[in-house]
Amino acid sequence: MPTSPSQVTDPSPPPATRRRWRADVVVILVALALAGWVTSGLWRSPDTRAITVNSSDQALFEWLLAFGGHAVTHGENPFFTYLLNVPDGVNLAVNTSITVYAVLFAPLTYTIGPPATFLVILTLNLAATALAWYLLLSRSLVDNRLAAGVGALFVAFSPGMVSHANAHLNWTAGWLVPLLIWRLFALRRPEHLLRNGILFGVTVALAFSIAAEGLFFTALALGVFVPVWALHPARRATARAALPSFLRGLGITTVTAGALLAYPLWLHFAGPQRFHGTGFDPVVHAEDIAAFGAYPQRSLAGAAGWDTSLAPNPTEENSFFGVPLLVLTVVCFVALWRWAGPTRRATLTALGVTAVVFAVLSWGPQVKWNGHRYDVPLPFDLLGALPVVNAALPSRLALVVAPVIGVLLAYLVDEVRTRPARHRWTRPAWALALAVALVPLVPVPLLTIEREPIPRFVTAGTWREYVSPGGALTPVPLTLDVTPDGQRWQAYALSHRQGEFALPSGFFLGPGGPDGRGRIGPVPRTFDTLMEQAGRTGLVPIITQGSVDLSRADLRYWGVEVVVLPDRVHGAKYPIDVEALRRTATALLGEPQRVDDVWLWQVPA
């Protein structure tokens, strides 16, 4: 039958194309819904809520957003600041500076404030991670969009990602990983080599400026996956043919990324206030082997009481896949191996080797099982002293395993839906296995608390009457990870264009740890030690004339002009006794004056 003119000119896409687009839209909507669900506790009131288990990191990232926007709009250095840790300053290039986010979202930060901007980025990070993995899987690895959606949503909302959603804007930027993989494998093609090399270099610089540790882990993972994949007999000839283009592309990438990152890398490795290693104990921050079969706290299984305390803290549940998913992964791998041709087996081999290597490395330098340590050395004991590696937390290496599982799940669903079933119950059995493995891991919202309000002394700009331009003030206790209020005050002042005041301390990583390693905050002095002791214990320390002289010398060293105590102080790890703080500061500095809603001690020049 001849084709009618209406059939020839009909511009509507074929049914298969429409189904694919519908599948794309469904995945986007599900990703946004899950991201909003996980962060829903903060959406109730971004300015008055904080993440319960990690309010200190939330305060840090809010400050980074405010400072980054301020630095760009005022022509200041976004990689180094003297607003914290006066007079020495802070090297932000060696900290988690999320510079790109701070710059891109600066208009939003100035419009709605750092807390709300933090929440927008956190939510978009989770949704974008699902979308990026979905695009990589559906456009490059599997034909079925449902399969790609299952794999992508698992990776984006895996236990490790949900755990790091407790305020880690760097680690939740998981959308960078499939982007890096895509740009790396584009270097195999000789056409458009210059463009692909430059694009990959820009992507590397972007990843470094958002999640440098994540970039390092991705490079390590690809450094294992790519050689195993390329040396497999089924891929060896193709890899050998693509090697010249690949190496030339890597050279272009290196030049591009090196040019963009020259200054940040110099600051990172040779600049002022640098350090080597983080000071975190790799034995403590290593993955418990039993944690791989445990369930995370913020999941349906955790809500049912099946969670454990095998992580060093609630933000580091980097494996926690549960026994059913581990069993399904092994069965899935075996089934895929049996069904696969030689080229698919090359990919499966590389995936399996990568997962095993990073799982073992995540166990750290010693065996730890169900909370008990055993004096049995592991491979990380040899690698942990290497430069750069010594700054990584071994437990986070387990984060590499989740994408491997996600890819295997996508392969499995794709094969089950397209391969003829030998029995009526085959597909229902696989669906049941997936449900048993994945439903307990469905995330539940992050826990949130009410944060202490920023005093009117700051919000009304009254502080400018007591601090000279560029001068320093300090809250008591001083700003640290456990008492982050001061950094929130400074973020408010910067994002509301009130001007600058410096802080003598801050939540940052800097030098001063044992063996040249880093430490959180500056090395303690007399004044901050006494104030920390009073706030934590509720007892006024013994104050002598020597204590008074040393404390006032500390304030002069920092250039502090006023000491400020609000009526409520947020303690990220323990409650703070405000009355003990007021009595201790009075013993050291004399009677305070009441200004707005704070107690104030003016420090003579």
Order of alpha helices (4+ residues) and beta strands (2+ residues): alpha-alpha-alpha-beta-alpha-beta-beta-alpha-alpha-alpha-alpha-alpha-alpha-alpha-alpha-alpha-alpha-alpha-beta-beta-alpha-alpha-alpha-beta-alpha-beta-alpha-beta-beta-alpha-alpha-beta-alpha-beta-beta
